[in-house]
Amino acid sequence: MLKILNLSHSHCLTHTPDFSYLPNLEKLVLKDCPMLSEVSHSIGDLSEILLIDLEDCVSLRSLPRSLYKLKSLKTLILSGCLMIDKLEEDFEQMESLTTLLAHNTAIKKVPFSVVRSKSIGYISLCGYEGFSRDVFPSIILSWMSPTNNLTSRFQTSAAMSSLVSVDVPSSSSHELSSFLNQLPRLRSLLVECNSEDQLFLDAKMILDALYATNSKELVSTTSHLTTSTLIQCCNEVHVQGSKHSFKSLLIKMGMNCQVTDIVQEIILQNMNVDGSGDCFVPGDSYPNWLTFNSEGSSVTFRVPHVEGRNLKTMMCIVYTSTPDNITSDGLKNVLVKNYTKATIQLYKREALISFEDEEGQRVVSSMEPGDEVEVVVVFENSFTVKKTTVYLVYDEPDLNAIACCNDENEHSAKRFSTENMPTDDFNQNRKKKNRVE
């Protein structure tokens, strides 16, 4: 029974033999076979294999998928295989693999499945070499690349310099759990899911991790950050005889335009939180902006088609109730789920504060007419989100048209409450609008 097959330095070998006739093989050594271009798929029949050495097989372009099913394999050597440019996501099926040596190959990025492997103890790949416990954290951080210069462009606070961004490609999004413990370091996160069902699972996983992280944080970093035009604490009301206060917060995501400035001014003039926690918000002004609202911390809507207009900005107004002794606005993250495209975007508060045009454009450009979208706001655990409103703002080249629509909007401002708004309050609200306009 052959247990070791060594065909090293076979300079004329182009194909491996049929391994189905070698069921007891434990070591396969094919070092320095420069003409070898194909490994037989029958290699998957080697149920006893412990070592595969393909070092310096410079003409080998790929490995058969059956190789990844070898549950007994302990050592895989691919170093010097200059033409091999990827490892498949099936990699983690090699549940006994303890050593992977694959330096000096065409592989540019470590796949998620390698880091997810529970058996690997030593690795040499993509410039990383060492014990997995030392190397894997660096590999994970390499995925969180903000094109290597985000931290220098967005240093608005001492905490910002340590924040990074990461995109999880569709083929690997099920590996999300591999770095959920890194969420506090994430400036932003984009997950491309393979299906709506996977989106539900991944979103739940992310939200569970965020709330678990929030419960462990004794000091909120948000209370140490200055407010920008993108996040504004618009109003705060302390209710007499109550230990709670009501706060309203405006979050702006996307690109600025003239309509954005106008609707923001109208919102800030009209939005109000009274002593009972009821909220006033301006309504639709089609085709300049559209309004969607809901009780609680999330709003789901279908992006409408507005003829001749482009979506420029998404504004989010959040009304919260919190103990009087809390001084910060409490916002931690904003999560945007696109059910139609099966994508998840997560932004940390610090990212929203220092949004640049490219990031803002990414938020709104991912939403197209017909897309079903849900916006979720995540606050500190001491905050209770009562109501959330989302405005979709569209560009408008004709300012005269905007003025006409603003006059019409005076009649559409509504009270976002289960109670009817008193006439006196309504009239007073209209006077405020007239002073603005």
ROTORFI-352349 format. One record per residue: z, x, y of N, C-alpha, C, CB in turn. Coordinates in pm, whole numbers, plus 32768, in hexadecimal, padded with zeros to 4 digits. Glycine has a CB too. Layout:
ZXYZXYZXYZXY/...
//
This chain:
800080567F8980008000800080008059807C807C7F9F8000/7F96805280C77F8880A5813E7FE3807081AD7EF580A9816D/803880C781E3809280A1824F806F80E682D2812080BF8229/8028815682CC8004819F83457F6E81BA834480548225834F/7F29819283AF7E9B81AE83BE7E8781FC843E7E47812B83BF/7E5D827984317E4982D084A57DB682F984AB7EA6834D849D/7D7082C2850D7CE282E385227CCE832885A97C8B8263851A/7D32836C85D77D2C83B186587CBB8416865D7DB183F68676/7C83842686D77C19848886F37B99846A86A57C4A851586D2/7B8683EC86807B0883C486407AA483A686AF7B1B834685E0/7A5B840A86DA7A0884008752798D83A8874079DB8489877C/796D838486C678FA832D86AD792382A0868478A2836A8642/79A38285867C79D38201865379BE819D86C47A688208862B/7974813186A8795880CB870D79A2804886F378C380B18714/79C0802D86747A077FB2864F7A757FD385EB79A67F498614/7AE17F8D85F27B4C7FA2858F7B277F5E850C7BD47F6A85C4/7B657F8684A07B4C7F4384207B887EB8841D7B837F9683AD/7B687E6E83B47BA17DE9839E7C307DFB836A7B4B7D94833A/7C917DCE83B97D1D7DE683967D547D8283307D727DE08413/7D067D1E83117D377CBA82B17D4D7CF582277CD57C4582A8/7D147D6B820E7D287DAE818E7D9E7E1081917CA97DF88166/7DE57E1282047E567E6E82127ED37E20823B7E367EDD827B/7F007DC381EA7F6D7D6A82147FF37DAF82257F7C7CFC81B0/80057E2581EC80867E6B81F380887EDC825A80A97EA2816B/80207EE582AA80177F51830C80897F4783727F8E7F4E8354/80CB7FBA838A81397FBD83E9811A800E846681B47FF683A6/80BE80708457809B80C484CA800480D384D080E0814F84C2/7FCB80B285457F3C80C1855E7F2B811F85D47EF88037857A/7EEE819585BA7EDF81FC86217E4A821686367F2B828085FA/7E1A81F986B07D8D820B86D27D80825987547D45818286DE/7DCC82C187637DCA831287DD7D45835A87EE7E3D837887DA/7D18836088697CA283AE888E7C29838B88387CC184438881/7C08830A883A7B8B82DB87FC7B3282AA886E7BA582688790/7AE9830488AF7AA682E5892D7A35827F89227A7083618968/79FF826988AA79928209889A79C38180886A792B82408837/7A438175884C7A7880F788197A71808B88867B0A810987E9/7A27801F88677A147FB488CA7A457F2D889A79827FAB88EF/7A6A7F24881B7A947EA187E77AFF7EB2877B7A1B7E5587AE/7B697E64878A7BD27E5D87247BC47DD886DB7C617E6C8764/7BBD7DDD86597BA77D6486097C167CFE86207B9F7D888575/7BEC7C7F86287C4E7C15863B7CAC7C0A85C37C087B8F8651/7C827C4685537CD77C4384DA7D577C9384EC7C8B7C788462/7D657CDB855D7DE07D2585777E577CC4857C7DD57D7485FB/7E3B7C4585987EA47BE1859B7EDE7BC285127E717B6485D7/7E9E7BF784A77ECF7BE1841E7F387C4883F57E5B7BE583BD/7F507CAA844B7FAD7D178427803D7CE9843F7F8F7D98847A/80717C9F83E380F57C6283F481687CC683EA81097BF8838D/814C7D4283BD81B57DA783AE81A77E19841481B27DE18320/81477E0E846D81287E7D84C9819B7E97852980A87E5E8518/81B97F16853F82247F41859981EF7F8E861182887F97854E/81807FD785FD814A802D866780B3801F866E817180C1864E/8080800E86E87FF0801687037FDC807687767FB37F888724/7F9180E1875B7F7A814987BF7EE4815387DA7FB281D38790/7EBB812988517E2E812D887B7E1A818B88F17DFD80A0889F/7E6E81EF88FF7E69824989727DE1828C897F7ED682B28966/7DAF828D89FC7D3282D18A1F7CB8829989D97D3E83628A01/7CBA821989B77C4081D789877BF781A28A027C6181618920/7BAB81FA8A417B7881E28AC87B0981798ACF7B4582628B01/7ACE81548A5F7A6380F08A607A9480648A3C79F5811989FF/7B1280588A1A7B4A7FD889F17B667F828A6D7BCA7FEB899E/7B287F0B8A717B337EB68AE87B9D7E498ADD7AAF7E778B04/7BBA7E208A647C187DB28A537C587DB789CA7BD37D2A8A68/7CC37D6A89BD7D097D5F893D7CF27CD389067DA17D7D894D/7CE37CC488837CD37C3E884B7D507BE9885F7CB17C4687B5/7D407B68887A7DB37B1188927E0F7B0E881A7D857A8488B5/7DD87B2687A37E2B7B22872A7E957B8F872B7DD47B3086AE/7E7E7BFA87777EE07C67877C7F657C3887B67EAA7CDD87CE/7F5C7BD988157FD57BAA8859802C7B5387FE7FB07B5B88D5/7FFA7B33878880487AE1872A80987B3686C87FEB7A8486DE/80927BBA86D980D87C13867C816E7C13869A80A07CA38685/81B87BC9864E82477BBA866882997C30863682797B3B8627/825F7C8685E582A97CFA85B182947D78860382817D158521/822F7D78865A820A7DF186A5827B7E1D8702818A7DD986F5/829F7E9E86FA830B7ED5874D82D77F2F87BD836C7F2286F7/82677F7687A482347FD58807819E7FC188188253806687DC/81727FB1889680E57FA488B880C3800D892080C37F1488EC/806280638900803A80D0895A7FA980BC8983804E815B8916/7F9380A98A057F0E80958A3D7EED80FB8AA97F0280098A76/7F41815E8ABC7F2E81C08B277EA782068B1A7FA082288B26/7E6282118B8C7DE182548B8B7D6D81FA8B657DE582C68B2F/7D87817B8B4A7D1A811B8B2E7CE380EC8BB57D4C80A08AD6/7C8881398BEB7C5D81298C767C1980A58C947C0281988C9B/7BE280648C2D7B947FEA8C437BE77F6A8C307B1F7FE88BE5/7C5C7F738BF77CAF7EFB8BE57CEC7ED48C6C7D1F7F148B7B/7CCE7E598C997CF77E318D207D5D7DBF8D247C807E098D6F/7D867D8D8CAF7DEC7D248CB27E317D178C2C7DAE7C9E8CDA/7EA97CDE8C337EF37CB48BBE7EFF7C1D8BC47F807CF98BB7/7EEC7BDB8B547EEC7B4A8B537F797B118B617EAB7B168AD3/7F7F7A928B8A80007A4F8B9680407A348B0E7FEF79CD8BE2/7FF37A478AA2802C7A3A8A1B80897AAD89F97FBD7A3289B4/80957B0B8A5380DD7B878A39816A7B6F8A0180E67BD88AB7/81AF7B0C8A35823A7AF78A0E82487AC6897E827B7A948A6B/81D87AA5893E81E07A7E88B182057AF58858815B7A438885/81EE7B6E888B82157BE5883F82AC7BF8884F81C77C66886F/82F67BA9880683857B9B881D83D77C1387F183B67B2387D8/839B7C7287A883E57CE9877D83C17D6587CE83CB7D0586EA/83627D59882B83317DCD8875839F7E0788CE82B67DA788CA/83BD7E8588B884247EC8890783EC7F328964848A7F0688AD/83727F65894683387FD0899782A77FB189B883428057894D/82877FB18A3A81FE7FA08A6981D980178AC181ED7F198AB6/817780658A95814680D78AE380B580BC8B078155815D8A93/809C80A28B868015807C8BB17FF680B38C3B80057FE48BB0/801F812F8C547FFB816C8CD47F6B81A08CCC805D81DF8CF9/7F3081B68D407EA681E78D487E4481878D057E9B82738D07/7E5081068D2A7DF180A08D007DBA805C8D7D7E3480378C9E/7D637FF78D6A7D2C7FAC8DDC7D817F328DFF7C9E7F7F8DBD/7DF47F228DBF7E4C7EB18DDB7E8B7EC48E657EBB7EA38D6D/7E787E618EBC7EA77E6C8F467F2B7E238F5F7E3E7E378FA4/7F487DC08F0D7FBF7D6F8F2580057D518EA27F9B7CED8F6E/80887D5F8EA280D77D418E2B80DD7CA98E1981677D7D8E36/80B47C748DA680BA7BE38D9281497BB18D86806B7BBB8D16/815E7B328DA881E37AF78DA1821D7AFF8D1581DF7A678DCF/81C57AF08CB281F67AEB8C2882387B6E8BFE81857ACA8BCA/82107BDE8C3B824F7C5E8C1882E07C5E8C4682017CD58C58/82F77C338CC1837F7C308CF783D27BC88CAF837D7C148D8D/83917B5E8C8383D97AF48C3E84027B1E8BB083847A768C38/83C17B858B7A83E07BB28AF384737BD98AE783867C2A8ACD/84B47BAA8A8085427BC68A6B85597C428A1685857B4F8A29/84EB7C7A89E084FD7CE9898284DF7D7289BD84A67CD3890B/84897D798A23845D7DFB8A5684D37E498A8E83F17DE88AC4/84DF7EC48A6185497F1C8A9385157F8B8AE985957F568A20/84977FB88AD0845D80268B1F83CC80028B3E846680B08AD3/83A2801C8BBA831D7FF68BE582E280618C3F831F7F6F8C2E/825F80768C33821280CB8C8E819180828CAE81F681598C50/8187804B8D2781167FF48D49810A7FE78DE081257F6A8D08/80907FF28E1280737FDC8EA180CA80318EFC80857F498EC3/80E680AB8ED4813681038F2781CC80F38F15811580EE8FB3/81F780978EC2828580838EA682A480C08E1E82AA7FEB8EA9/830F810A8E17833581478D9883CD81528D8F82F481D18D88/840281298D1E849281348D0984C480C38CB384DB81378D8D/854880BA8CAB8585804D8C60856E7FC98CA9861D80668C4C/85597F608C5C85367EDF8C98859F7EAF8CFB85237E778C2B/861E7EC88CDF86887E9A8D3A867D7EDA8DC387127EB88CFE/863F7F528DC8862D7F978E4885A77F778E89863A802D8E34/85417F5F8E3684B87F4F8E6884987EC08E8F84567F7F8E01/84C87E5F8E4184A07DD48E5784C27DA08EE384E17D7D8DF1/85387DBF8F1C85517D908FA684EA7DC1900A85DA7DBD8FD2/84BC7E3F8FFA84567E74905583D07E2E904184467F0B9040/83B17E0D8FC383347DC68FA783377D3C8FE8831E7DB98F10/83A77CF78FDC83B47C71901883A17C7990AE843D7C338FF6/83DE7CDB90ED83CF7CE9917E83407D0A91A5842D7D5691B2/82F57D4D914B82697D6C916A82157CEE916F82307DCD9102/823C7C86912381F57C07912B820E7BC491B1821F7BAA90B9/82827BDC91EB82AA7B9A926882727BE692DF83437B909271/81F27BFD92DE81B77C52934581867BFF93BA81447CA4930C/81B97C17943281887BD594AA811A7C2894EB81FA7BBB950D/80BF7C5E949A80567CBC94C380917D3795067FF37C779523/81097D5A94DD814B7DD79501816D7DE8959480F77E4694D8/81557D8195E681777D94967381BA7D1996B180FB7DB696C3/81D67CB4966082167C3D9698829E7C5C96D382237BD3962F/82EA7CB0968E83727CC896BE83717D0C974583C07D1B965A/830C7D5F976083077DA197E282D97D40985082AB7E1A97DC/82857CDE982B82527C80988E82B77C1398AE81D17C42985F/83127BF4985283697B81986383FC7BA6986C83557B2197F3/841D7C1698A184AA7C3D98A884EB7BF9992084B97CD798B2/85167B7B990B855A7B33997585F07B3C996A85307AA39975/86207B7298FA86AF7B8598E986C57BF1988286F67B0298BF/87417C1E9877875F7C87981687447C57978887F07CB49823/875C7BD6977087477BA296E886B47B9B96C487867B1896DA/865D7B8E972885D17B77970D858E7BEC96C885897B59978C/85BC7C6696E185787CDB96AC857B7CE2961585B67D5796E4/85D37C9695D485DC7C9B954385937C289500866D7C9A951A/85557BCE954F85127B5B951684827B7C94F385177AE69576/84537B44948483CB7B5E9455838C7ADA942A83CB7BC493E1/83077ADC941382BD7A6693E9827D7A80936282537A3F9453/82657A14931882297A25929581CF79AE927582957A359228/815B79CA92388101796492048102796D916C80717975923D/811478FB912B811478F79099809178B8906D819078A89060/80367903902D7FB478CD90067FC078628F9B7F5A793C8FD5/7F59780F8F937F5C779E8F377F7477C68EA87EDC77528F40/7F3578348E7D7F40785C8DF27FCC78868DCB7EE178CC8DD6/8022789E8E3080A678D48E11811878828E4B80AF79618E43/80FC780E8E81816677C68EC781D577968E6B812C77518F10/81BA778E8DE9822677688D8E828C77D78D7F81ED77438D05/826E784C8DB882CC78BB8DB3832A78BB8E2C828079408DAD/8329784C8E76837778458EF1840878698EDD836D77BB8F2B/843F78438E6C84CD785C8E5484EF78F08E4E84F6781A8DD3/848979468E4284A179D68E3684E37A108EB384207A1E8E1A/84CA79D08F2985047A0A8FA3854379A38FFE84997A558FEF/857379338FC585B878D0901886367909905885DB78568FC5/8672796D901786E879AA905286C779FA90CF872D7A048FED/86447A0E90EA86197A55916285FE79F691D8859C7AA79144/8612797391C585F27913922F8632793192B6861B788B9204/86B0796092B986EB797F933C869D79EB9389877A79AC932B/864F7A3D934386017AA6938585777A7793AF85F37B1E932A/855179FF938784C979D193A084BA7996942B84A1796A9338/845E79CC94778438799394F683E5791594DE83E979F9954B/8388791F9480833878AA945A830C78B993C982BD789A94B7/82E87848938E82BF78469302824E77E292F28336782292A4/81E1780C92B0817477B2928E816377B391F780EF77DB92D6/816E773E91B9815C7730912980E576D6910F81DD76F890E5/8084770990C5801076B9909C8027768C900D7F8A770B90AA/8038760B8FFA805875D58F767FD875AC8F2D80B7755C8F81/7FE275A08EAA7F6F757B8E5A7F5E74E48E4E7F7A75B78DD1/7FC574988E6F7FC074088E64802D73CB8EBA7FCE73DB8DD1/802473468ECB808C73018F17811073028ECD806272718F35/810972F98E48818472FF8DFA81CB73848E0D816572E98D65/817D73F18E0F81B974748E2581F2747E8EB1815274E38E0E/81AE743F8F1381E2743F8F9D826C73FF8FA1818173F48FFB/827E738D8F5D8300734C8F5B836B73AA8F2482FA72CA8F08/834A73EE8EB583AA74478E7683CB74BE8ECF837674768DF0/836274FD8F09837875738F5C83C3754F8FDC82F375B58F7F/83A174DC901883E574B3909384797499907883A4743690CE/8496745790088521743D8FE5856C74C18FCE852A73E48F67/852975208F8C856775A18F72858875E98FF6850975F88F1C/852A75E29055853F762490D685B075E1912384BE76219129/85AE755B912A861575139175869F7527913785F3747E917B/86A6752590B38727753D9071875C75C790958719752F8FD9/8703762B9096872C76B490B7875776BE914886B97717909B/8711767691A38735767A923187BE763C924886CC76329285/87D775C8920D88587586922288C975D691E2885674F791E9/88AC761791718912766B9132893276E3918B88E4769A90A7/88C9771C91C988DD778D9223892D7763929D885777C9924F/890C76ED92D6895176BC934D89E676A793338913763B937E/8A06767792BC8A92765C929D8AE476DC92918A9D760C921E/8A9F774D92778AE677CB92678AF6781692EB8A9E78229204/8AA877EF93508AAB783593CF8B21780394218A277823941D/8B7C785C943F8BF27836948D8BD6783995228C677892946C/8B79788E954D8B57789995DA8AC4787F95EA8B7D79249613/8A9F782396418A137802965589D3786696B58A037773968B/896378A29689891E790196E088D978BA975388B879529691/88BF78369745887877F097AE88C877E7982E885277679781/894A77EA9827899C77DE989F8994785B98F58A2C77C29879/895C78C898C089537944990B88C9795A9945897879B898B4/886E78F8993387E57909996187CE78B699DE878278E298F2/878178EB9A3B875F789F9AB186F2783B9A91873478FD9B23/86F077CB9ADD868F77639AC4860E77819B0D86C576DC9AED/859C775C9AD0851B77729B1084DB76EC9B2A84BF77CB9AB8/845F76EF9B5D841776739B7783F1762E9AF7839C768D9BCB/83F976729A8683D276369A08844275E599C883A376A099A9/84BF760699E7853075BB99B4858C759C9A2A857B76099943/8598751D9A4C85E874F89AC1865174929A9A858E74C19B30/86CF74B19ABD873A744E9AAE872D73F09B2487C974919AA9/86F873799B0A86D173229B78874272CD9BAF866372C99B4C/87A072A99B5C8808724F9B8B888072599B2F87D571BD9B92/88F572439B66896E72419B1689CD71DC9B5189B072CD9B11/89FE71819AFD8A5871189B2A8AD7711E9AD78A16708C9B1E/8B4B71239B1A8BCC711D9AD68C01708F9AE08C3271849B13/8C1F70549A6F8C4D6FCA9A6C8CE46FC79A7E8C246F8499E8/8D126F7C9AE18DA06F759AFD8DEC6F3B9A868DBA6F229B7B/8E586F7D9A618EA66F4F99EF8E6F6F7B99698EB06EBC99F2/8E036FC5996A8DC86FF398ED8DCD708B98E58D366FC298DF/8DD370C1986D8DD47152985A8D47718898468E2A717797E2/8CE3713298598C59715A98458C0A714D98C78C18710797D7/8BA2719E98D38B44719399418AB8718399088B4D720F99A0/8A607148995C89D671349932897D7193998189AB70A09947/892471D8993A88CC72399978883C7219995788F072C6994C/87E2723C99B3875372309998871372B999A9871171C799F5/86B372D799548675735B995185DE734A994A86A973AF98DA/85947391999F8502738E999E84CC7410996784CB73749A2D/847974079900843C747B98C083A5746F98D2846474869827/836674D9990282D574D699198292753E98C182B474F099AE/82307512987581E9756A981A81537559982F8210754E9785/810C75C69849807B75BD985B804E760298D98050752E985E/7FDA75D9990A7F9C7618997E7FB875C599FB7F0476279969/7FC476089A6C7FD775C39AEA7F5275949B23801F761E9B4E/7F5575229B647EE274F19BB07F18749A9C207E7E74A29B55/7EBF74679C757EEE74179CE67F3573999CB97E7973F49D40/7F01735C9C4F7F4172E29C1E7FCE73019BEA7EEC72A09BB0/7FDC73769BAA805F739D9B7580C673A09BE5805674269B30/80A273DD9C56810073E69CC68123735B9CFB80C4743C9D36/80C073049D0280D7727E9D388131722D9CDC805272359D4B/8111722E9C5A816371DE9BFE81EF72159BF3812171D89B74/81FE729A9BFD828372D59BF882D772A69C6E827B736E9BF5/829A72A39CE482E472759D5A830C71E39D4C828F72889DDA/82B071919D1782D071029D06834070F19C9F825370B39CDA/8338713E9C32839F71349BCA842871599C02837D718F9B53/842C71C99C4D84AC71F89C8184E671999CE7849C72829CBE/849071519D2F84C070F29D9284F070719D51845470D49DF7/84B4704C9CE084D16FCA9CA485356FD09C3284536F8F9C72/8538703F9BE9859170419B76862170429BA3857470BB9B1E/86736FF89B5C86FE6FEA9B83874F6FC59B07870F6F7F9BF2/87CB6FEF9B0788296FC59A9E889F6F859AE38856703E9A43/88B86F049AC789276EC39B0C89A86ED59ABD890A6E2E9B21/8A136E9A9AF08A966EAF9AB48AA66E7E9A278AFB6E709B07/8A4E6E2499FB8A576DF2997289FB6E3C99148A386D5E996F/89B06E9C994989566EEA98F588CA6EB098EC898E6EF4986D/88AE6E42993B88286E0B993C87CC6E64998D88276D7C9973/87496E62996B86EC6EC399A486746E7F99E486BD6F249938/86466EB59A5485CF6E869A9785626EEF9A8885EC6E669B2C/84E86EC39A6484786F219A5F83FC6EDB9A9484616F5699CE/83A36F239AD783226EE99AFE82CB6ED29A8482DA6F439B64/82776E6B9A8882236E4A9A15819B6E8A9A1A82136DB79A0B/813B6E5099CE80B46E8899C4806C6E839A4A80636E3C995B/800F6EE09A5C7FB26EDD9ACB7F2B6F099A957FE16F399B42/7EF16EB59A407E716ED69A007E056EE39A6B7E4A6E699996/7DB06F489A657DA46FAD99FB7DE870329A1C7D126FC899DF/7E4270329A7F7E7E70B09AA87EED70DE9A4A7EB570A39B34/7F41707F9A207FA970A299BF7FCF7027996D802570DE9A05/7FFE704298F480296FD9989880B66FF798697FC76FCE981F/81036F8E985081906F9C983381B26F6997A781E26F51989B/82066FB5976182366F8C96DC82CD6FA696D881EB6FDB9667/831B6F4796A883AB6F5A96A883EA6F1F962B83E96F1C9723/84646F4B961184AC6F1E959A85406F3B95AA84746F62951B/85916EED9565861E6F0C955C86306F8A9507866E6E94951F/86976FD9952586B4704E94D4866B70CB9503869170339446/8664712E94AB863671B494D285A671D194AD868D721B9493/8558716B948884CB7184946684747111949484BB719A93CF/83F5713294AF839070CE94D6831470E89482837070D59570/82DF707F94438263708993F781F77038943D8277705A9365/8180707194498113702C948F808D705C9458811C70449529/8025700E94757F9D703694527F56705D94D47F4F6FC29407/7F1E70D394D87EDE710695527E6470AF95717EB5719C9542/7E61707295E67DF0701996087D76706796377E196FB59675/7D05702596317C8A705E966B7C7C702A96FA7C0C70399615/7C777085975A7C66706197E67BDE709698147CDB709A983F/7B84703C982E7AFA705F984C7AF170BA98C77AA76FE19863/7AAE712D98B57A96718899247B0E71D9994F7A66713C9998/7B7A71D599027BF4721E99287C1C727E98B97C6871BD9947/7C6372E798DE7C9B734798807D337346988A7C6473D59899/7D74734898197E07734F98187E3373D598507E3F73399788/7E8873D498B57EB3745198F67F46747098E17E977449998A/7F9B740B98E0802B742398DD807173B9988980657426996C/80D873E3984381327385980281BB739598418137739B9768/81F1732A98798276732B98B382D472DA985B827572F59943/834C7308984F83AE72C797F9842F72B2984983CA731B9779/845A7235985584D872159899853D71ED982F84C571A39903/85B1722E98328619721697CE869871EB9815863272969777/86D6718297E087547150981687C1716797AF874A70B8983B/882B71AB97D8889471CF977A891C71A197AB889572669764/89767193974D8A037178976A8A5371EB97328A3270EF972E/8AB1721E97828AFB729597578B86729597978AAF7315977C/8BE772D597598C6B72E197988C62732398218CC97331973E/8CB872F8987C8CB5732999068CC973C099108D1E72E49957/8D0D73FC98AF8D2D748A98BB8CB974E398908DA874AA9868/8C4774A998698BD274F998438B80751298C08B7D74B197D6/8B63759198DD8B1C75B499588A8975CF99448B5C762B9998/8A5D75F498CD89D0761398B78982759298A089BF7672983F/88F9759B98A688A97525988B889A750C97F68820753298CB/88C0756C97A388C975579713884A756596C388FC74D596FB/87D5756F97068758757796BD874D75F9966F86E2756A971E/872675F095F087157665959B8683767C957687677657951D/863F7613954785B576229518856675A2953285B376459483/84E275B095368487753E95348428755194BF8439753195BC/841C74E9946C83C874ED93F5835674899408841B74CD9374/82DA74B793F48264746194008220745B937782027495946E/822373E3933B81E473D092B78162738292C8824473869256/80F473BE929A8072737A929C8052734F920E800073D792D7/806672CE91F28052729C91697FBE729E91418089720E915C/7F67728C91A17ED7728A91837EA57314915B7E88725691FC/7ECF737A91A57EA4740291877F04744B91297E9674509207/7F72740B91077FD7744690AE800974CC90E37F9D74599021/803174CD91638067754691A180F0752991DE8007757C920D/8140759291E781C3758B922681CB75FA928E8237759791BC/81F075D793098209763B9372829B7630939B81AA762693ED/82DF76A1939C836B76A693C583797707943983C676D0934E/83BD76DC94A383D377319517846877369537838276FF9590/849877B09549852277C49573852C77A8960A855278549551/85A27784963785B4776596C5858577D8971D8647774696E2/85A4785296F5857B78C5974584E378CF975285B179459708/849C78A596EB840A78A796F183D67840975583CF788D9667/841577C9975783EB776197B48400778C9845843576E09799/846C77D5985D848A780398E48421786499168514784598E9/83ED78B998BE8392792398EA8304790F98B783C679AA98BC/82DE789198A182567875987381F078B498D1823F77DE986A/818A78F498988116791E98E580A178C398BE80F479B498CB/803178D199077FC2787598F77F8F786F98677F51789B9953/7F8678E398257F4F78E6979E7FA57895973E7F447976976D/802978A397488082785896F1807F77C397128110788C96FD/807E77A597948079771997BB7FFA76D5978C8085770D9851/7F8C771D97967F0C76E697697F0D76CD96D47E9A7744978E/7F527722968A7F5A771395F87F9C769095D17FA6778895BB/80007666961F804775EA95FF7FEA7573960A80BF75D8965B/7FA77566967D7F5674EE96957ECE74F4964F7F4174DA9729/7E97756C963E7E13757795FF7E187552956B7DDB7603960F/7E8F755995307E9C753694A37E9E749F948D7F1A7573946A/7EA7745294FA7EAA73C094F07E247386951C7F1D73859546/7DE2734094C27D61730394DF7D6B726C94D17CF4733C9481/7D0F722395107D12719095057D15716394737C9A7153954C/7D6F710794567D7E70D593CE7DEB7118937F7CFE70E49385/7E1B718D93AC7E8571D393657F087186936F7E977262939C/7F4D717D92FF7FD571449300803971B593117FF170F3927C/808871AE937A80E0721C93A2816F71E893B180AE725D9427/81CD723C938B825B721E93A2829A729493EC82A77202931C/82E072769457832A72DB94A483BE72C79489830A72D1953D/84017332945F8490732C944084D97391949884A9734993A8/8543736694D9859573C19528861573DD94DB85B6738595B6/863C745D94D986B574879490871B74B994F6869374F69425/8790747B94F687FA749E9554887374D7950A8823742395A7/88CD75109558894D753A951F898F74C294DE89A97579958C/89E074DE947A8A1C7471942C8A787418947D8A6774AA93B8/8AA9744994EF8B0473F895418AB9739295968B577453959C/8A337397959489E2733C95E589AF72C9958F896C73889626/89AD725195C9897071DD958988F571B595DA89D57167957D/888171BC959D8805719695E287F4710095D9878871DF95A5/87F270BD964E87EA702C965287596FFC965288326FF796CD/8707703796A7867C700B96B48622708296D2866F6FA19724/85A6707896A7854570E296C084C170A196EB8530713C9641/848570D89754840570A7978783A1711B9790841670639813/83267102976582BD7168976D824D713497C78286718A96DE/82217189982481AE716D9878813C71C9985081D1717E990E/80C67190983A804C71DE98297FFF71D798AB7FF671AA97B0/7FEA724B98EA7FAD7252996F7F1F72899962800272A999CF/7EC0724399A07E33726A99997E03729A9A217DDC71F49968/7DA172F59A1F7D6F732B9A9D7D2472BF9AEB7D1473A59A84/7D1E72D29B6D7CDD72719BC57CA272BA9C3D7D4072039BF3/7C1F72C59C477BE3730E9CB77BE672C19D3A7B5673319C97/7BF3723C9D357BEC71EA9DAC7C7871C19DD77B94716E9D93/7CAD72029E3F7D3471E59E6C7D41715A9EA87D60724D9ED1/7CD471239EDF7CD9709C9F157CF270379EA67C57707B9F61/7CB570539E327CCB6FFA9DBF7D5D6FFE9D937C7070219D4A/7D9770759D9D7E2370829D777E7C702E9DD27E4F71159D7A/7E5E70329E557EB06FE89EB47EAD6F539E947E8070029F43/7E356F229E707E2A6E959E4C7E7B6E759DD07D976E6E9E36/7E746ED09D6F7EBE6EBA9CF47F546EC19D0C7E966F209C89/7F7D6F159D6D800B6F1F9D8B803F6E9C9DC680256F959DEB/7FE96E5A9E1D80106DDA9E5380236D759DE47FA96DA79EB7/7FC86D799D837FD36D1D9D12804E6D3B9CBE7F566D259CBA/80726DBE9CB880E36DE59C6581696DB49C9D80E76E7B9C56/816A6D929D2081E56D5D9D5A82116CDE9D1081D16D3F9DEF/81AF6C959CDE81CF6C179C9D81E96C299C07815E6BB39CB2/81D06CA39BD581E06CB89B44825E6D049B22816A6D019B0D/82A96D349B8983286D769B6B83836D149B25836B6DAE9BEC/83BC6D3C9AB9840B6CDF9A6A848F6D1E9A4483BF6CB399ED/84EC6CC99A1D856F6CF899F2856C6D0A995C85DF6C969A1D/85876D87993385846DA798A3860C6D84986A85616E3F988B/86236D02985586A56CD2982A86946C4D97E487066CC498A1/86F86C24979A86F46BA29759871B6B3397B9874F6BA096E0/87506B5A9830877A6AF8989387106AEA98FF88016B1F98D1/870B6A78994486B06A6599B386E56AAC9A2E869A69D199D0/868A6AE59A7E86B46B2E9AF486CB6ACC9B65864B6B999B1B/873B6AD49BAD87566A7A9C1D86ED6A889C8987E16A959C57/86D06A199CCE86696A199D35868A6A799DA58656698E9D6D/87086A819DD0872E6AD99E3D87116B6B9E1887C36AC79E60/87336B8E9D9E87196C179D7386856C349D7187566C319CE9/86356BD29D4685A56BE49D40856B6BFA9DCA85636B6D9CFD/85966BA89E2A85646BB69EB2858B6C3D9EEC85976B459F0B/86066C669ED086336CE79F0385DF6D579EC886C86CFC9EE4/85BC6D479E4B856A6DAC9E0884E06DB49E47855E6D8B9D72/84A86D439E6D84256D429EAC84296D839F3583F16CB39EB8/84956D729F7E84A16DB2A001849E6E499FF385216D86A047/84DF6E7A9F8884DE6F0B9F70844F6F3C9F5A85366F2F9EF7/84006EEC9F1183766F129EF883266F189F7883356EB29E96/83386EB19FCD82EC6EACA049830B6F23A0A083086E2CA094/83886F50A09F83AB6FC5A0F083657042A0BA84446FDAA0F2/83547047A036831170BB9FFB827E70BCA01C832470BC9F64/82417047A01081B07040A021818A703BA0B581796FC69FD9/
//
